[in-house]
Every structure is written in structure tokens, then in C-alpha cells.
Amino acid sequence: MCPAGSRHGDIPTARTRTTTWILGVYDPACLVTLAGVLMAGAAIALAAVGRIELALVGLMLAGLADLFDGAVARRLR
């Protein structure tokens, strides 16, 4: 299944570079944001069970994802 607006055989450009999944079409910036949200949720769960060190690592990774999602979006648009 091709992303909306593209034809089979088109060479992907910055505007058509997307990933098709079961739930829809996601661009790489959204995937980076989603990774950050999932890492933040994992950090909360780790902190709730007392794994503070791992929770801090998860929060740092979530922060890095938040830092880079805008740069990814600007670069690909």
C-alpha cells in the first residue's frame, strides 16, 4: 500500500518519505515523538517500582527524543 499522494514506483523524497503501518501513515518525526512518549511512560513505570536509576535513563532518552523530533521534522520537510 502506497502512502497517500504517491504512485507505485515513485522515488521517495523528503515529502513522501513515510512509513505505512496498520493504524495509518507516520512520518519519521512522529515516530521519534512516539518513542519519547513511550520512554517517558516506561520511566514512570520504572520509578513506580523503585528502579530510579533506570527511570532517570529513560527520562534522559525521552528528553533526547524531544530534542531531536523538531530537527527531524525540519530536515524532512
Rosetta blueprint (number, residue, H / E / L):
1 M L
2 C L
3 P L
4 A L
5 G L
6 S L
7 R L
8 H L
9 G L
10 D L
11 I L
12 P L
13 T L
14 A L
15 R L
16 T L
17 R L
18 T L
19 T E
20 T E
21 W E
22 I L
23 L L
24 G E
25 V E
26 Y E
27 D L
28 P H
29 A H
30 C H
31 L H
32 V H
33 T H
34 L H
35 A H
36 G H
37 V H
38 L H
39 M H
40 A H
41 G H
42 A H
43 A H
44 I H
45 A H
46 L H
47 A H
48 A H
49 V L
50 G L
51 R L
52 I H
53 E H
54 L H
55 A H
56 L H
57 V H
58 G H
59 L H
60 M H
61 L H
62 A H
63 G H
64 L H
65 A H
66 D H
67 L H
68 F H
69 D H
70 G H
71 A H
72 V H
73 A H
74 R H
75 R H
76 L H
77 R L
